[in-house]
Amino acid sequence: MTDSGLDLVTGGCGFIGRHLVAALHARGRQVRVLDTAGLPSGMSGVVHHQASILSHEAVDEAVEGVEHVYHVAGDPSLWSKGQHDFDRTNRTGAEMVLDAAVAAGARRIILTSTHAIDVKSKGPVKEATMPGPYTRAKFRAEQYALKLIGEGAPIIAVAPTMPMGPGDVNLTPPMRMLLEFLRGENPAYYEFETNLIDVREVAEGHVLAAERGEVGVRYVLGRHNVLMSEFLSLVERLSQKPMPRRRIPFAVALASAWAFEGAALVTRKPPRASVEGVRLAKQLKPVPGNPAAALDLPEWPLEDMLRDAIAWFEHEGYWTRDG
């Protein structure tokens, strides 16, 4: 039995999660959050379970009586000190939440995946094509979801591209990249084409997937195909900060990422670029058409997204226009 109007958001204190909680509240939904972090400032009206998705007891308690489960929790960092960290969090954690949600009788289960594993090729996507441990773990989680769907589980997958916007206290890779450019920490860039989407649009896409989505379908949440040079030009105009003009080839970008990762093992700080991130940049293709059209997802303009992200960084003291 489920209580109408009660939703669970795992990772509800994170970047996508906090915007998803806001989107659910805007619809009058009751929200329960499962997250190891404390509630962000300004988030109220939620029942907070401060625990890990790797705790069977905590997950079972969190899914009890819930109508919709949004599994957003995971590690998006593209680099980790531990060899099996991504598999434990992004694969095992997802499997535990999916199993518990099915057992609890949730009416809809929304799995947050990533467009990073939607590698375009002539044949089916295989684990061997994944550029690193992050994408492999996400791929395994989706494969497990497909198995459960085949057994009748009401699972829908959403696959965001590169979310950006205000409120990313954990500095996910796209937002960390933007901040480093604003601070002048990257003197050069690797040219590639990526797809950007406002994090608030991603949150809305999750809700629409639960409301309108078809069980067993994977919805790509993507919006703006942008070359890195075009992205930097827009950031320069919005921030009045000069952006780098020098491009580096893939081989140099990859060698630099290996060096950054080696240094990160000593400093214990995330590398400026990761090997998997560079490989992924080369591997990803533009998102064709309007993938969010299947959910009738309203568009958030690219310029508004970047302006709000830059303003949030400035307001929170991450950088200053005068610095």
LUMLO-261034 format. One line per field, with one value per residue (C-alpha): y, x, z; residue in one letter; residue number from 1. Coordinates in nm, 2 decimals, padded with zeros to 4 digits. Layout:
// residues N
north = [Y	...]
east = [X	...]
up = [Z	...]
resn = [A	...]
resi = [NUM	...]
//
This chain:
// residues 323
north = [00.00	00.35	00.69	00.92	01.22	01.09	01.08	00.97	01.15	00.98	01.23	01.50	01.73	01.73	01.94	01.78	01.65	01.98	02.12	01.81	01.85	02.21	02.09	01.83	02.08	02.32	02.04	02.00	01.66	01.54	01.47	01.24	01.27	01.00	01.16	01.13	01.52	01.75	01.95	02.25	02.60	02.70	02.34	02.28	02.07	01.74	01.43	01.38	01.04	01.12	00.79	00.61	00.43	00.14	00.08	-00.18	-00.08	00.29	00.23	-00.01	00.25	00.54	00.36	00.25	00.39	00.59	00.64	00.76	00.69	00.91	00.75	01.05	00.97	00.88	01.00	01.21	01.31	01.11	01.04	00.86	00.75	00.40	00.15	00.02	00.34	00.41	00.05	00.04	00.37	00.40	00.03	-00.15	00.15	00.18	-00.19	-00.17	00.12	-00.03	-00.37	-00.20	00.03	-00.27	-00.46	-00.17	-00.14	00.20	00.30	00.47	00.44	00.70	00.60	00.89	00.76	00.96	01.04	00.96	00.59	00.65	00.62	00.63	00.33	00.10	-00.17	-00.20	-00.02	-00.25	-00.22	-00.25	00.09	00.27	00.52	00.46	00.33	00.60	00.51	00.14	00.16	00.36	00.11	-00.18	00.00	00.05	-00.32	-00.42	-00.19	-00.35	-00.69	-00.57	-00.41	-00.75	-00.89	-00.62	-00.34	00.01	00.17	00.47	00.59	00.95	01.03	01.40	01.53	01.80	01.99	02.34	02.62	02.76	02.56	02.31	02.31	01.98	02.11	01.84	01.82	02.06	02.33	02.28	02.33	02.65	02.78	02.70	02.90	03.19	03.18	03.18	02.84	02.68	02.86	02.64	02.41	02.10	02.15	01.91	01.93	01.86	01.90	02.13	02.15	02.36	02.17	02.30	02.16	01.83	01.83	01.91	01.62	01.38	01.48	01.46	01.12	01.00	01.17	01.10	00.86	00.50	00.22	00.07	00.38	00.58	00.95	01.16	01.50	01.72	02.06	02.27	02.12	02.35	02.35	02.43	02.74	02.86	02.79	02.99	03.28	03.30	03.27	03.56	03.78	03.71	03.73	03.99	03.76	03.67	03.31	03.10	03.11	02.83	02.49	02.17	01.84	01.53	01.37	01.67	01.69	01.32	01.34	01.64	01.44	01.16	01.41	01.58	01.24	01.15	01.48	01.43	01.10	01.32	01.63	01.44	01.70	01.63	01.66	01.96	01.71	01.33	01.07	00.94	01.30	01.36	01.03	01.09	01.44	01.28	00.99	01.18	01.29	01.58	01.50	01.48	01.67	01.75	01.44	01.61	01.65	01.31	01.45	01.79	01.95	02.33	02.47	02.67	02.91	02.84	03.20	03.22	02.89	03.02	03.37	03.21	02.97	03.25	03.48	03.20	03.14	03.51	03.54	03.24	03.38	03.12	03.40	03.77	03.98	04.22	03.95]
east = [00.00	00.12	00.02	-00.09	00.13	00.43	00.76	01.11	01.42	01.75	02.03	01.77	02.04	02.25	02.25	01.97	01.80	01.74	01.58	01.37	01.25	01.15	00.97	00.77	00.68	00.55	00.31	00.20	00.37	00.49	00.87	01.10	01.47	01.74	02.09	02.41	02.43	02.23	01.94	02.05	01.97	01.62	01.49	01.20	00.89	01.06	01.12	01.49	01.65	02.02	02.17	02.34	02.18	02.42	02.23	01.96	01.78	01.78	01.67	01.39	01.27	01.28	01.08	00.80	00.46	00.60	00.42	00.71	01.08	01.33	01.67	01.90	02.18	02.52	02.88	02.90	03.26	03.43	03.72	03.77	04.07	03.92	03.91	03.56	03.40	03.19	03.07	02.97	02.78	02.65	02.58	02.53	02.35	02.11	02.03	01.95	01.72	01.55	01.49	01.36	01.12	00.98	00.93	00.76	00.51	00.61	00.39	00.67	01.04	01.25	01.62	01.86	02.12	02.34	02.36	02.73	02.66	02.45	02.75	02.65	02.77	02.65	02.57	02.42	02.59	02.83	03.02	03.34	03.27	03.25	03.54	03.59	03.46	03.19	03.02	03.06	02.89	02.60	02.57	02.55	02.28	02.07	02.12	01.99	01.69	01.61	01.62	01.37	01.15	01.14	01.00	00.73	00.89	00.75	01.09	01.15	01.51	01.60	01.94	02.05	02.33	02.54	02.33	02.43	02.27	02.25	02.29	02.57	02.75	02.92	03.07	02.98	03.21	03.03	03.00	03.36	03.47	03.28	03.42	03.78	03.73	03.58	03.88	04.13	04.27	04.26	04.49	04.38	04.09	04.01	03.76	03.46	03.09	02.87	02.50	02.40	02.07	01.95	01.94	01.59	01.48	01.63	01.43	01.11	01.20	01.21	00.87	00.72	00.87	00.68	00.36	00.37	00.66	00.62	00.76	01.07	01.16	01.48	01.43	01.73	01.72	01.92	01.88	02.17	02.44	02.74	03.11	03.35	03.47	03.11	03.05	03.36	03.26	02.92	03.07	03.31	03.03	02.82	03.10	03.33	03.62	03.86	03.84	04.13	04.19	04.44	04.32	04.50	04.47	04.32	04.66	04.77	04.44	04.46	04.82	04.74	04.45	04.68	04.92	04.63	04.51	04.85	04.88	04.53	04.64	04.89	04.68	04.36	04.18	03.98	04.19	04.13	04.05	04.00	04.10	03.75	03.62	03.86	03.79	03.42	03.45	03.60	03.35	03.02	02.82	02.57	02.22	02.00	01.67	01.48	01.49	01.29	01.00	00.86	00.78	00.67	00.94	00.95	01.28	01.51	01.73	02.10	02.20	01.96	02.11	02.47	02.38	02.22	02.51	02.76	02.56	02.52	02.90	02.95	02.68	02.83	03.18	03.33	03.47	03.45	03.43	03.69	03.93]
up = [00.00	-00.08	00.05	-00.23	-00.28	-00.09	-00.29	-00.20	-00.34	-00.28	-00.30	-00.23	-00.09	-00.41	-00.72	-00.91	-00.59	-00.43	-00.75	-00.78	-00.42	-00.51	-00.83	-00.63	-00.36	-00.63	-00.72	-00.36	-00.32	00.02	00.00	00.19	00.14	00.18	00.18	00.38	00.38	00.61	00.46	00.26	00.39	00.29	00.23	00.45	00.45	00.40	00.61	00.62	00.65	00.69	00.59	00.30	00.01	00.10	00.42	00.37	00.69	00.59	00.24	00.35	00.60	00.34	00.07	00.31	00.20	-00.09	-00.42	-00.64	-00.58	-00.75	-00.73	-00.79	-00.54	-00.67	-00.73	-01.05	-01.00	-01.28	-01.06	-00.73	-00.52	-00.47	-00.76	-00.67	-00.53	-00.84	-00.86	-00.50	-00.50	-00.86	-00.92	-00.59	-00.43	-00.73	-00.72	-00.34	-00.39	-00.69	-00.51	-00.20	-00.41	-00.60	-00.27	-00.11	-00.40	-00.53	-00.83	-01.03	-00.99	-01.17	-01.21	-01.28	-01.52	-01.75	-02.12	-02.09	-02.14	-02.45	-02.68	-03.04	-03.24	-03.52	-03.27	-02.92	-02.64	-02.45	-02.13	-02.31	-02.49	-02.16	-02.11	-01.73	-01.40	-01.36	-01.69	-01.64	-01.30	-01.45	-01.74	-01.49	-01.29	-01.61	-01.71	-01.37	-01.41	-01.75	-01.58	-01.32	-01.58	-01.76	-01.43	-01.42	-01.22	-01.29	-01.36	-01.60	-01.66	-01.72	-01.86	-01.82	-02.04	-01.86	-01.60	-01.51	-01.31	-00.95	-00.63	-00.69	-00.36	-00.44	-00.76	-01.01	-01.31	-01.55	-01.28	-01.15	-01.51	-01.54	-01.21	-01.31	-01.63	-01.43	-01.20	-01.49	-01.38	-01.72	-01.97	-02.26	-02.36	-02.55	-02.83	-02.82	-02.86	-02.56	-02.46	-02.18	-01.99	-01.70	-01.38	-01.31	-01.64	-01.54	-01.22	-01.41	-01.65	-01.36	-01.24	-01.59	-01.64	-01.33	-01.44	-01.82	-01.88	-02.01	-01.80	-01.95	-02.16	-02.12	-02.16	-02.25	-02.08	-02.31	-02.47	-02.61	-02.83	-02.78	-02.89	-02.60	-02.79	-02.82	-02.45	-02.35	-02.57	-02.40	-02.05	-02.14	-02.25	-01.94	-01.68	-01.84	-01.77	-02.06	-02.16	-02.30	-02.67	-02.70	-02.80	-02.72	-02.90	-02.75	-02.67	-02.47	-02.28	-02.20	-02.08	-01.87	-01.71	-01.62	-01.46	-01.27	-01.14	-01.02	-00.83	-00.69	-00.52	-00.32	-00.26	-00.19	-00.40	-00.72	-01.03	-01.26	-01.54	-01.52	-01.77	-01.79	-01.85	-02.13	-02.30	-02.26	-02.42	-02.73	-02.74	-02.69	-02.99	-03.02	-02.91	-03.21	-03.23	-02.91	-02.69	-02.42	-02.65	-02.56	-02.21	-02.34	-02.13	-02.15	-02.26	-02.03	-02.24	-02.25	-02.17	-01.87	-01.73	-01.76	-01.63	-01.32	-01.26	-01.28	-01.06	-00.80	-00.79	-00.74	-00.47	-00.28	-00.29	-00.52	-00.75	-00.80	-01.11	-00.97	-00.87]
resn = [M	T	D	S	G	L	D	L	V	T	G	G	C	G	F	I	G	R	H	L	V	A	A	L	H	A	R	G	R	Q	V	R	V	L	D	T	A	G	L	P	S	G	M	S	G	V	V	H	H	Q	A	S	I	L	S	H	E	A	V	D	E	A	V	E	G	V	E	H	V	Y	H	V	A	G	D	P	S	L	W	S	K	G	Q	H	D	F	D	R	T	N	R	T	G	A	E	M	V	L	D	A	A	V	A	A	G	A	R	R	I	I	L	T	S	T	H	A	I	D	V	K	S	K	G	P	V	K	E	A	T	M	P	G	P	Y	T	R	A	K	F	R	A	E	Q	Y	A	L	K	L	I	G	E	G	A	P	I	I	A	V	A	P	T	M	P	M	G	P	G	D	V	N	L	T	P	P	M	R	M	L	L	E	F	L	R	G	E	N	P	A	Y	Y	E	F	E	T	N	L	I	D	V	R	E	V	A	E	G	H	V	L	A	A	E	R	G	E	V	G	V	R	Y	V	L	G	R	H	N	V	L	M	S	E	F	L	S	L	V	E	R	L	S	Q	K	P	M	P	R	R	R	I	P	F	A	V	A	L	A	S	A	W	A	F	E	G	A	A	L	V	T	R	K	P	P	R	A	S	V	E	G	V	R	L	A	K	Q	L	K	P	V	P	G	N	P	A	A	A	L	D	L	P	E	W	P	L	E	D	M	L	R	D	A	I	A	W	F	E	H	E	G	Y	W	T	R	D	G]
resi = [1	2	3	4	5	6	7	8	9	10	11	12	13	14	15	16	17	18	19	20	21	22	23	24	25	26	27	28	29	30	31	32	33	34	35	36	37	38	39	40	41	42	43	44	45	46	47	48	49	50	51	52	53	54	55	56	57	58	59	60	61	62	63	64	65	66	67	68	69	70	71	72	73	74	75	76	77	78	79	80	81	82	83	84	85	86	87	88	89	90	91	92	93	94	95	96	97	98	99	100	101	102	103	104	105	106	107	108	109	110	111	112	113	114	115	116	117	118	119	120	121	122	123	124	125	126	127	128	129	130	131	132	133	134	135	136	137	138	139	140	141	142	143	144	145	146	147	148	149	150	151	152	153	154	155	156	157	158	159	160	161	162	163	164	165	166	167	168	169	170	171	172	173	174	175	176	177	178	179	180	181	182	183	184	185	186	187	188	189	190	191	192	193	194	195	196	197	198	199	200	201	202	203	204	205	206	207	208	209	210	211	212	213	214	215	216	217	218	219	220	221	222	223	224	225	226	227	228	229	230	231	232	233	234	235	236	237	238	239	240	241	242	243	244	245	246	247	248	249	250	251	252	253	254	255	256	257	258	259	260	261	262	263	264	265	266	267	268	269	270	271	272	273	274	275	276	277	278	279	280	281	282	283	284	285	286	287	288	289	290	291	292	293	294	295	296	297	298	299	300	301	302	303	304	305	306	307	308	309	310	311	312	313	314	315	316	317	318	319	320	321	322	323]
//
